Amino acid sequence: MATAPARKVDPDFEAQLFDTIDKWIERDLKPVVMHHDHHDIWPEETVRQMTELGLFGATIGQEWGGLGLPATTYANIVARIASVWMAPTGIFNSHLICAMAIEKFGTPAQKAKWLPRMASGELRGGLALTEPDAGTDLQGIRMTARRDGDEYVINGTKTWISNGIHGHVFALLVKTDPEADPRWKGMSLFIADKRPGFRVGKKIEKLGYKAIDSAELVFEDYRVPADQLIGGVEGQGFIQATGGLELGRINVAARGVGLAEGALRLATQYAQVRRTFGKPIAEHQAIQLKLGEMVTRARAARLLMLDAAEAYDRGERCDMEAGMAKFFASEAAVRNAEEAMRIFGGYSYSKEFEIERFYRDALLMCIGEGTNEMQRLIVARQWLKRNPV
Ligand SMILES: Cc1cc2nc3c(=O)[nH]c(=O)nc-3n(C[C@H](O)[C@H](O)[C@H](O)COP(=O)(O)OP(=O)(O)OC[C@H]3O[C@@H](n4cnc5c(N)ncnc54)[C@H](O)[C@@H]3O)c2cc1C
């Protein structure tokens, strides 16, 4: 089953793009990471630079002003940035998943109204699915939308919404028929812009993934025009909200790859300068065993990421490949960050060194875009389907 139109990129353009991103990372991103992470400050200037780089239009079609990048190119960009600082990749990824729901399922009028401003980064988006009592079990959400003339009236609370404070527009999952059986048939997805009735409840304080805002969003008699129901038909919301998950999981895999490679890079450098018993610790076999495993893990994660992204770019169904990549790369990120912490010894625990951030940030990758428990179930179910007796 085809899930996305096949996309290709000119190799020269791709090489130029990677070069531009690499230079930006070295010149502008690296110097500001620790300050923003330690103080949990929204990276205004970084966001402005990412807008200039076109990252907010990375996967949006060129007809809407985006770059229309294939998943392979996009994943490579994400991994490059995440190998230095993972958090900013979450800002444009949440935005792009919101834009994808509109591009894939929206009416022509909705695409024309929202996508050009999202592709330019003038409007930043987010995905609002999770509620205080429903994360994995999305069909258990309680937020309702009731039709009232040319509007819908929405009530309920979302939580953990990335870009919740600084974003402008959200793909909002609600129940238009709370009694529907099966439950997913009563769900709809709205384009929710900030207007009266929509307020940020609170900013959630987190272990890692600092600087990007995760917020509770409260909707109280929030009135949204009926033409902001994505696709214009009720009951499609669950399919629309989960329709972007393959690309979302490839993105989380790419973030995992970046974290795994970044932790490896830091550990490799440190192991060659830190000396004990008269030689660099890299010459001790115990450290080499760790590095050997870390390199292998990072490489395997990258290959799984590319395997999933290539399948996606060919327009193939790739929930199994994306699930494997997301699961493996995020676990690789956690393991590599932990092993790097051990290689750094006592200094790993100091905020003067960067490695502790990799450890804090990596843990999130096992949760977002479907927990790793769920990924294993998705992989197994798809595997059994593809291999019937
Ligand atoms: C920093 C951060 C940013 C986030 N950003 C967003 C965002 O932008 N938008 C958004 O909508 N959400 C966002 N989320 C929410 C995230 O998607 C959810 O936390 C995630 O889906 C898990 O849901 P939950 O936390 O409710 O866990 P639960 O669903 O309560 O799960 C708890 C545990 O039970 C396991 N479990 C649940 N059901 C099963 C099952 N059937 N079989 C086996 N195991 C099961 C889970 O794997 C997990 O280990 C974010 C979360 C975090 C931490």
The ligand as an SDF file (V2000), in Angstrom:
LIG
                    3D

 53 58  0  0  0  0  0  0  0  0999 V2000
    8.7790   15.8400   26.1520 C   0  0  0  0  0  0  0  0  0  0  0  0
    7.5220   15.2820   25.5460 C   0  0  0  0  0  0  0  0  0  0  0  0
    6.9940   15.8800   24.4080 C   0  0  0  0  0  0  0  0  0  0  0  0
    5.7860   15.4200   23.8810 C   0  0  0  0  0  0  0  0  0  0  0  0
    5.2420   16.0620   22.7930 N   0  0  0  0  0  0  0  0  0  0  0  0
    3.9760   15.7320   22.4030 C   0  0  0  0  0  0  0  0  0  0  0  0
    3.3160   16.5070   21.3860 C   0  0  0  0  0  0  0  0  0  0  0  0
    3.8650   17.4390   20.8080 O   0  0  0  0  0  0  0  0  0  0  0  0
    2.0340   16.1730   21.0790 N   0  0  0  0  0  0  0  0  0  0  0  0
    1.3610   15.1530   21.6810 C   0  0  0  0  0  0  0  0  0  0  0  0
    0.2060   14.9290   21.3580 O   0  0  0  0  0  0  0  0  0  0  0  0
    1.9710   14.4060   22.6540 N   0  0  0  0  0  0  0  0  0  0  0  0
    3.2470   14.6660   23.0240 C   0  0  0  0  0  0  0  0  0  0  0  0
    3.8740   13.9330   24.0070 N   0  0  0  0  0  0  0  0  0  0  0  0
    3.1530   12.8510   24.6520 C   0  0  0  0  0  0  0  0  0  0  0  0
    3.6380   11.4760   24.2250 C   0  0  0  0  0  0  0  0  0  0  0  0
    3.2490   11.2400   22.9030 O   0  0  0  0  0  0  0  0  0  0  0  0
    3.0530   10.4590   25.2220 C   0  0  0  0  0  0  0  0  0  0  0  0
    3.7090   10.6620   26.4620 O   0  0  0  0  0  0  0  0  0  0  0  0
    3.2370    9.0310   24.7510 C   0  0  0  0  0  0  0  0  0  0  0  0
    2.3880    8.7900   23.6440 O   0  0  0  0  0  0  0  0  0  0  0  0
    2.9140    8.0130   25.8360 C   0  0  0  0  0  0  0  0  0  0  0  0
    1.6880    8.2670   26.4120 O   0  0  0  0  0  0  0  0  0  0  0  0
    1.5320    8.3550   28.0120 P   0  0  0  0  0  0  0  0  0  0  0  0
    2.6220    9.2410   28.4920 O   0  0  0  0  0  0  0  0  0  0  0  0
    0.1380    8.7340   28.3000 O   0  0  0  0  0  0  0  0  0  0  0  0
    1.8290    6.9090   28.5110 O   0  0  0  0  0  0  0  0  0  0  0  0
    0.7590    5.7290   28.6840 P   0  0  0  0  0  0  0  0  0  0  0  0
   -0.0480    5.5990   27.4590 O   0  0  0  0  0  0  0  0  0  0  0  0
    0.0380    5.9200   29.9580 O   0  0  0  0  0  0  0  0  0  0  0  0
    1.7190    4.4670   28.8040 O   0  0  0  0  0  0  0  0  0  0  0  0
    2.4140    4.1440   30.0110 C   0  0  0  0  0  0  0  0  0  0  0  0
    3.2130    2.8650   29.7830 C   0  0  0  0  0  0  0  0  0  0  0  0
    2.3520    1.7850   29.4220 O   0  0  0  0  0  0  0  0  0  0  0  0
    2.7620    1.2160   28.1920 C   0  0  0  0  0  0  0  0  0  0  0  0
    1.5830    0.7670   27.4360 N   0  0  0  0  0  0  0  0  0  0  0  0
    0.4360    1.4720   27.2430 C   0  0  0  0  0  0  0  0  0  0  0  0
   -0.4280    0.7270   26.5310 N   0  0  0  0  0  0  0  0  0  0  0  0
    0.1970   -0.4480   26.2460 C   0  0  0  0  0  0  0  0  0  0  0  0
   -0.1770   -1.6380   25.5260 C   0  0  0  0  0  0  0  0  0  0  0  0
   -1.3600   -1.7690   24.9070 N   0  0  0  0  0  0  0  0  0  0  0  0
    0.7010   -2.6550   25.4720 N   0  0  0  0  0  0  0  0  0  0  0  0
    1.9300   -2.5500   26.0550 C   0  0  0  0  0  0  0  0  0  0  0  0
    2.3330   -1.4590   26.7420 N   0  0  0  0  0  0  0  0  0  0  0  0
    1.4760   -0.4190   26.8410 C   0  0  0  0  0  0  0  0  0  0  0  0
    3.5170    2.3250   27.4730 C   0  0  0  0  0  0  0  0  0  0  0  0
    4.3990    1.7960   26.5020 O   0  0  0  0  0  0  0  0  0  0  0  0
    4.2160    2.9820   28.6320 C   0  0  0  0  0  0  0  0  0  0  0  0
    5.3760    2.2400   28.9410 O   0  0  0  0  0  0  0  0  0  0  0  0
    5.1080   14.3240   24.4970 C   0  0  0  0  0  0  0  0  0  0  0  0
    5.6810   13.7000   25.6250 C   0  0  0  0  0  0  0  0  0  0  0  0
    6.8640   14.1630   26.1410 C   0  0  0  0  0  0  0  0  0  0  0  0
    7.4270   13.4960   27.3740 C   0  0  0  0  0  0  0  0  0  0  0  0
  1  2  1  0
  2  3  1  0
  2 52  2  0
  3  4  2  0
  4  5  1  0
  4 50  1  0
  5  6  2  0
  6  7  1  0
  6 13  1  0
  7  8  2  0
  7  9  1  0
  9 10  1  0
 10 11  2  0
 10 12  1  0
 12 13  2  0
 13 14  1  0
 14 15  1  0
 14 50  1  0
 15 16  1  0
 16 17  1  0
 16 18  1  0
 18 19  1  0
 18 20  1  0
 20 21  1  0
 20 22  1  0
 22 23  1  0
 23 24  1  0
 24 25  2  0
 24 26  1  0
 24 27  1  0
 27 28  1  0
 28 29  2  0
 28 30  1  0
 28 31  1  0
 31 32  1  0
 32 33  1  0
 33 34  1  0
 33 48  1  0
 34 35  1  0
 35 36  1  0
 35 46  1  0
 36 37  1  0
 36 45  1  0
 37 38  2  0
 38 39  1  0
 39 40  1  0
 39 45  2  0
 40 41  1  0
 40 42  2  0
 42 43  1  0
 43 44  2  0
 44 45  1  0
 46 47  1  0
 46 48  1  0
 48 49  1  0
 50 51  2  0
 51 52  1  0
 52 53  1  0
M  END
$$$$
